[in-house]
Amino acid sequence: MRTAALTVDPAFRIAPADRRLFGSFVEHMGRCVYGGVYEPGHPAADELGLRADVLELTRELGVSTVRYPGGNFVSGYRWEDGVGPVGDRPRRLDLAWKTIETNAFGLNEFMIWARTAGVEPMMAVNLGTRGVQEACDLLEYANHPGGTRLSDLRRKHGVEDPYGIRLWCLGNELDGPWQVGHKTAAEYGRLAAETARAMKLIDPEVSLVACGSSNRGMPTFASWEATVLEHTYEHVDYISAHTYYDPSDGDVDSILASAVDMDLFIDQVVATADHVGARLRQTRKLKISFDEWNVWYQARLQADLDRRGWVEAPALIEDDFTAVDAVVVGDLLITLLKHADRVGVACQAQLANVIAPIRTRNGGPAWRQSIFHPFALTARYARGTVLRTEPAGPEYDTKRHGSAPAISSTAVYDEETGELAVFAVNRGADELALDLDLRSLPAAAGSEHHTIAAGADPGAINTPDEPNRVVPRELDRPAVDGGRCTVRLPGRSWNLLRFTTGKN
C-alpha cells in the first residue's frame, strides 16, 4: 500500500479559520431565488414566500456569508426595482441570463431571509451600467439610520432600523466581455476607486471588494489586478477571485487535482497584490475574496440559454453532482483553509439549484447534493487556527496539471477545546495509508473518521428518490499510540479525522 506522512504541530500556525470562508451565493439566475430560496405557495413557504426547507438546509450547511444579488445579474440591476410594495415593482429584461425579472424578491426580502438563515449579507453594487451615485444611494437606503430621503424610504417600506451591511462588492467580473458594462482595467479601477471613496464617506465601517479577474485563464489576468489595484489599493479591503472546475471531459484524474490550480491562482493574486502594495509603499496587506468557486459542467450553459426565449426563472445549470465532485469540493475547501492568512472571504456558487449543494423541485422536496456534505462538515469542524501541514507522499500524472500530489491536507486546532480536525483528500485511485505525527499535541486521542469515497461508484448522485446515495461514511476511529496514528484513506476520497487532545 502507498503511504504518506503528515506532522501536526500547533506551533506551525497559518491564521484563524475565518467564518467568512464558508460563504455562499444567491444570484437572480435560474431557479436560485425563484423556486429556490423563495417560492410563495409552496407547502413549506412562510407568509413571505421563504421556503422553510431550504432555510433549514442552509443552516445545516453551515453557511456564514451570502453574496447577493449577483454575479452577472448585478451588472444591469436597478436596486430600486426590488423595494417597496411588490405589486408596484416593474418587470424587467435581465440581459445577463436572458430572462424576465419580476422583482418580487429584492433587497428587503433578501435581508429578512438572511436574518432568518443566520447569515451575514454580502451586497454587490452595479458598476456595469451604473456608477458612484447609485451605489451610494443603495448604501444610504440600507445603512443610514434615518432623516434622509432614502433612509426614510426604507423606514416607509417597513424597515425601521438600518441593516448595517458591512461587506460590499464593487461590481462583478467587469473584465469579462460577456458582462453588461464590460470595462478596461483602467476604466473599472478609476470607477471602483471613486465609488469606494464615496461609500466610505457614507459609512466608514464598510469593507469593500474590488473586482479581480473572472478566472486565471483570462488573457488580462494579473495585469488586470495590477492596474485595478494601482487605483484602488488604499480604498478597498479585498480583491476578488473566481474559478470553476469543469468535469465535462470525464478526465477524473485531472478534475481531482483542481485544487492544484486554485492554490497557484491564490499565490499569483497574492504576489500581484503585494507587488502593487510595495510600489505604493503600503504596509497593509490586502486579502482575497474568493467569492465564486465550485465545480461546474460549463458546456451545458449555452444549451440552457439557447433552448428558450424570455421567460421567468427557467432551469439553468442545475448540475447533478457526483461522488467525485464531492471529493473535489472538499479539496477546494482544504486549499482555501491553507491560505487563511490571505483569503478572508469565500463564497461557493450558488446556494440553491444553480450548480448548488441544495436542490429543489417547484412545489416539491428539497435535497442535499453530494457536494453538500464536505462543505457542511468542514464548516462545522474547521474551528480555531489553521495549522501548516506539509504532507509527504506519492504523486500521480494528470493531463491538466502535470504531476500532482496524491495527498492534500490541512489541520485546524481549537486551542480552547483541544479539538483537532484533520481534513485529507486522497486523489489517487488506490488506497493510501496516512501516518500522522501528533506528538506535539498532548494526550491526543482519535474520535471520528468520516469519508466520502468515489472509487467504487464515481458517478453516483443524490436524487429525491435516493437522497442519501452519496453521504459521508464513518470508518474506524483513529487509533493513536505514542503520539502517532495511521489511518487508511480510500481511493479518491475526502476524509475528516477528528481528535481530542489535552490542550497546550
Buried (B, 14 or more C-beta within 10 A) or exposed (E): EBEBBBBBBBEBBBBEBBBBBBBBBBBBBBBBBBBBBBBBEBEBBEEEBBBBBBBBBBEBBBBBBBBBBBBBBBBBBBBBBBBBEBEEBEEBEBBBBBBBBBBBBBBBBBBBBBEBBEBBBBBBBBBBBBBBEBBBBBBBBBBBEEEEEBBEBBBEBEBEEBBEBBBBBBBBBBBBEEBBBBBEBEBBBBBBBBBBBBBBEBBEEBBBBBBBBBBBEBEBBBBBBBBBBBBBBEBBBBBBBBBBBBBEEEBBBBBBBBBBBBBEBBEBBBEBBBBBBEEEEBEEEBBBBBBBBBBBBBEBBEEBBEEEEEEBBBEBBBBEBBBBBBBBBBBBBBBBBBBBBBBBBBBBBBBBBBBBBBBBBBEEEBBBBBBBBBBBBBBBBBBBBBBBBEBEBEBBEBEBBEEBBBBBBBBBBBEEEBBBBBBBBBBBBBBBBBBBBBBBBEEBBBEBBBBBBBBEEBEBBBEEEEBEEBBBEEBEBBEBEEBEBBBBBBBBBBBBBBBBBEBE
